[in-house]
Structures are given as C-alpha cells and as structure tokens.
Amino acid sequence: MSSIRVPVVEKIFSANDRMAQQNHQLLDSHKVLSINLMASPGAGKTTFILETIKRVQDKIRVGVIEGDTAPVTIDADKIISAGMPAVQINTGGDCHLDASMMSDGLAQLDLSQLDLLIVENVGNLICPAAWDLGTHFKLLVSSVPEGDDKPYKYPNIFRGLEILVINKTDLQPYVEYNMDYFRQGVEMLNPGLVTFPLSCRTGEGFDQWINWLTEKVAQFKKS
Amino acid sequence: MHELSVTESLLKLALSYAEQAQASKVTDLHLVIGRLSSIVDDSVQFYWDFVAEDSICAGAKLHFERRPAVLKCMDCSNEFTIEQDLNPCPVCGGTHTIIISGEEFFLDSIEIEKEAEKTI
C-alpha cells in the first residue's frame, strides 16, 4: 500500500453549478428573463409575486416555478388563479431548490410562451444562497418585521444578489427597525445593490420596481 | 438538511477524483471553508460518516481549513479581518468595502491508498 495526495481544488458545488449553466443557456435560448426569488418564511414572497403579476400581466407573460418543502399547492394555486402558468416543485423536505430541481421545473413549462420566469425558492435565508439555479437575477425579499440585523446575521445571501426588495415598509412605525443600519450592512456586502423599499399591502414604492422590471424584460428581449 | 446535500456533493466529488487516480481507499479529505460560506463543519463531519459508509471513502477523515473574511476598505485602502461580526472599517469607519476572501468552499485535495501494482 502506498499513500498518495491527489490535488482537487474544485468547488463542492461544481456539479450543481454546471447544471445551473445549462438552465441558464436554455432560458437564454428562449429569451426568458429569470429571477430566483429568495426570502425567509413569511417575508411575503407569494404576495410579492402576485402583486407583480397583477401589474405587468397585460404586457409581460410570466411563468412561476414554486419551490416548496411539502406537497401543498397553496402557492401554485394562487398563481394559476391569477391566470399564469405555475409549476410546483417539491423538494421532499430539502431546505432549498437546486439546479437539478429547477431543470425539472423548466421541462414542465412552455418557455416559448414566456417573457419572464419567477422561481419562488424555499423560505430560508441560508441554504438557497449556496445553490445556483442558473437564473439571470437573484432577488431577496427582506421584510421590515424580520429585523434590521439580517445582513449581519446572514451575510452569504446578500452577497450574490442583483436585486433587494425591502417589503412591508408600512410596518416601520410599529417595529424596532433602523433602515440605515440595515442598508449599511447591505452596502458592505453588496455595494450599490439595486434596492426597492416597498409595501405589497399599500402599494407604496411598487411602481419603481415595476418600471425597472419592465425595462429589464424589454432590454433582454432586444438583446 | 443543507449540510446533508453538501456532504453528498462532497462525496461525489471525492469519488470522481479517487476513481481517476485508481484509488482503493480514500483516507483523508482536505477542505477549505471561508468564514462567510455558512457551512457548519461539525455537521458535515456528522453526515459524512453516514454518507460515505458504503464507499471507498468510508472512514476517511475530514480536515477543515477555516479562512477568515478579509475585507478591503475602498475609502482608506485598509485591509481588515472579520472573525465574528460584520463591522465597518476599524481605521476610518468606512462601509464601502470589497470582500477579498472568506467565501471559499472547496475540496483542496484528497489522500488515497492504492493497491501496489503487481509485477509478474
């Protein structure tokens, strides 16, 4: 017997990253702009998606992949009743979607009929950050009542984002929440991050998000 | 659950390199984990013993090299290390920072044993 050291130097997530790359190419070839939407449970992910669909559905064709840990179709049903195609992916108790589950979801959608795909990840601030799905954007919905310390406690998820939505801004008078402290943490982790403070309930701040999104979808179609 | 999926990915990766090297057994794995990569090494070790059980990696020892988060302040060019809390630059209080290291999470190397080649 002889003992040998074999160099590897490969990311643990490399298999997932390769699959994510394939998803990305598939979405590119159909010109479907895609968003991986992450948040903790109760941040308002599904409501945010429904409010977004409501405001863009006459000009943008939206599809949704719903990631859930349990086989309940509550969220997917809401999207379908809003008139948009939705696919439910059960992670079987897993705490995040991975690129392979995303690939299964993509296979169930008619991508030629979509302009925008929103992937609602499992409610969790830790695991989804590590598993790339191959989307064009990663978006985090962070809501005011969760607290202003989230960037400090969960730095990883703030690092890879392209879009940050601060939801439930209408609750700011009722909870301890220092917006400057929150945004300082975000700035350290992800300088210049595109951020939309808004309230799904009152609609305040929503127009800025919709204008930005509409423009990105149009740009992507032309590219 | 997170660490379980991570550990399964780790096993696949280690096995593919071990097979390429025609290993009969994998004895050690050397991992590099950055402070910001939200991986708990104790959990990985815990799952590892179950996940690797029926493979040539069974009983292999995991070695973790922890790397601190190193930030560079864009206001005063100071480089500083973060061990626990995310704080502004200790020199000028600046929050315009870039992260230089601390997000690593990779398998650096494995140690294997090979059946000695038989010469006829």
Interface residues (C-beta under 8 A of the other chain):
Chain A: M1 S2 S3 I4 R5 V6 P7 V8 V9 E10 K11 I12 F13 S14 A15 N16 G93 D94 C95 H96 D98 I126 C127 A129 A130 W131 P151 Y152 Y154 P155 N156 R159 Q184 G185 E187 M188 L189 P191
Chain B: M1 H2 S5 V6 S9 L10 K12 L13 A14 Y17 A18 A21 A23 S24 T27 L31 L36 S37 S38 L71 M74 D85 L86 P88 T95 H96 T97 I98 I99 E103 F105 F106 L107 D108 S109 I110 E111 I112 E113 K114 E115 A116
